Amino acid sequence: MTDMARLLLETDRLNPVPVRLHETAGRPSAVLVGLMQRRDGWHVIMTERAHHLAHHAGQIAFPGGKVDAADPDLVATALREADEEVSLPRSHVEILGGLDTVKSPVGFVVQPVVGLVDADVTLCAAPDEVAQVLVLPLAPLIDPQRHVRQSYIREGQRREVWVIEDNQYNIWGLSASILVDLGKRMSRTAGTGSRRD
């Protein structure tokens, strides 16, 4: 077990992953927050969604999707979707726990599932869902100095979202919220930084 996994588990910074989400809250979904250690540090697996999709086309996202009736639990949903979208075998993922659920404006309620991914795994994008697989350095994405709140108007209502300032990719909305949550937990685990809501 890696130092990061030990810290997150021993300091109880991750939530237990529930078996199910209440459908009254929205359409249940799960994503995999896959953490991978490479020689130059920790990375996180994300995707650029295919540009022809009906929802969130072209956005930077975590592998994941809606719960299927055959999924025994939310961990299974996250692992199945990661396998389908980026060819990540379940046997190459060690599940650590969960983050807080997030809800999308179009009605999805999403359970982030955090897992450690073997560094030597080969990932491949499923072209019907994913434009490209991204394995991004984690530290800049969880740096609170890069986390900003922005507002926009949708259907006459003002909404606020997290945005991560990045020179290469536009990461915002649910994906940014998940990274902000992870960053807060890791900052508290390491004993550095202050909690920002």
Secondary structure, DSSP 8 states (H G I E B T S, - for coil): --HHHHHHHHTT-SB---S---GGGSEEEEEEEEEEEETTEEEEEEEEE-TT-SSSTT-EE-SEEE--TT-SSHHHHHHHHHHHHH---GGGEEEEEE---EE-TTSEEEEEEEEEE-TT------TTTEEEEEEEEHHHHT-GGGEEEEEEEETTEEEEEEEE--SS--EEHHHHHHHHHHHHHHHHHHT-S----
